[in-house]
Amino acid sequence: MAGLTKVSAAAPPVLDIDPFATRYLENPYHFHEVLRGAGPIVHIPKYDMYAVGRYAEVQSAFADWKNFSSAAGTGLGHVQKGSALRTPGPIVEADPPEHTKLRSTLNRILSPAVIRGWRDDFEAEAERRVAAIVQRGEFDAVTDLVEPFILRVLPDAMGLDDEGRENLLPIGDLTGNALGPRNDLFIESERRVEPLLPWFNSKFERAAMLPGGFGEKIWQASDTGDIETEKVMPLIRTFLRGGIDTGVSGISSMIWLLACNPEQWSALKAEPKLVRQAFDEALRLETPAQSLFRTTRGSFAFAGCQLDDDVKVMCCLAAANRDPAQWADADNYNVKRSTIGHIAFGTGIHVCIGQMVARLEGEAILAALLRHTEILEMNGPARHKLSNTARRLAALPIRVGRKAN
Amino acid sequence: MAECGGNMACGTCHVYVQQSYFSRIPEPEEMEDQMLDATASARQPNSRLSCQIIITAALDGVEITCPESQI
């Protein structure tokens, strides 16, 4: 019929690289630039996936849960078919309407009011640890300060006993790797976690929850029917897998950026009320969960390109958070920057539920450092742990003390 | 403060809206309503999350008050 020509948008441009190659994982900024430069959305043949890295498109994809579904998993593996087949996570890997009621219940269990109730404990723990460690003058901020701090406060808030908490670190490492392809990094971290699984699985049980923690509250929500009983243990697993390594990553990166940028440390010294902003700015620059995945639902046009149905989409939050089209001096750490709109915690219906916990952790540690040391500087090279999707410092030698007169 | 960037996930953009203008703003959805129950300064009948208020001509001249604390 005349006039009824359907004009289809073109397929996304091809970007023929492997984002999980060691050279890109070692230098994520280079990958971010390549990804943003290649187009608003690209097709990466090696994994037959799409990828987005510009702020506008990552934001739009995350806002559009209907077209960009989480139900096939938020990693590269498609959990509804093929070799990665498994039960999707109860909250992270669910779309509305299943997602909605559960999220609402969890929002109550982890409301800002509940988290404010933890403030005194978190601050006391940060104060105690920082006061002790600055006495040494030199320390590794990751292994001597941030990891022990997070392993204390977060499992305490959940209501976990002390035994074996350090196991949560390799388990967190696996989470970051398992979102990527089944490469050596994935297989190696899985091998390290294998012997820890009996311990890990025992920690989801109702009997394992100490009174007063939010783990107990999640179990109680199953008594009232607000949470289906079979979802309780996977939910507790989700919090323990997602909440430890990301917190360690964000706070370590913040200390790293401050130690590398003495003028920012001075600015903070002069204006300590900027602590929370300093933490968010670190998350923007060194986004702990660099990428998360969605899956297209149906064929549709996006950013001027025609997308196919049921294809994985790598959404690079870290690239978006450094997009020069969104951020002036995007690569600079600036504690006075308004960081509103950064998407290190994601955005949309799946936005990180623990973000106010993370901010409290970051604020507590940084405020204590500001109280206890005049200088904060590098004492040797920092080292990152390679991961398919996580940005994570493994070593951060720091020197603290008084200014030389 | 608006830490979460408009996701109704932090409650740090809590404000009080001038009473006479309050009804001109569409009612809060459930997520916002829940968050308003958990704000740092007490919820008042005219409490809203400012990130959910779309400024229209009908709101011209509205006075917005920040609570004592937003964290």
HADDOCK unambig.tbl for C-alpha pairs under 7 A between the chains (distance, minus, plus):
assign (segid A and resid 111 and name CA) (segid B and resid 38 and name CA) 6.20 0.50 0.50
assign (segid A and resid 112 and name CA) (segid B and resid 10 and name CA) 6.46 0.50 0.50
assign (segid A and resid 112 and name CA) (segid B and resid 38 and name CA) 5.76 0.50 0.50
assign (segid A and resid 112 and name CA) (segid B and resid 39 and name CA) 6.77 0.50 0.50
assign (segid A and resid 113 and name CA) (segid B and resid 38 and name CA) 4.83 0.50 0.50
assign (segid A and resid 113 and name CA) (segid B and resid 39 and name CA) 6.46 0.50 0.50
assign (segid A and resid 113 and name CA) (segid B and resid 40 and name CA) 6.85 0.50 0.50
assign (segid A and resid 340 and name CA) (segid B and resid 2 and name CA) 6.91 0.50 0.50
assign (segid A and resid 340 and name CA) (segid B and resid 3 and name CA) 6.10 0.50 0.50
assign (segid A and resid 340 and name CA) (segid B and resid 5 and name CA) 5.22 0.50 0.50
assign (segid A and resid 341 and name CA) (segid B and resid 5 and name CA) 4.62 0.50 0.50
assign (segid A and resid 347 and name CA) (segid B and resid 7 and name CA) 6.54 0.50 0.50
assign (segid A and resid 348 and name CA) (segid B and resid 7 and name CA) 6.19 0.50 0.50
assign (segid A and resid 356 and name CA) (segid B and resid 10 and name CA) 6.52 0.50 0.50
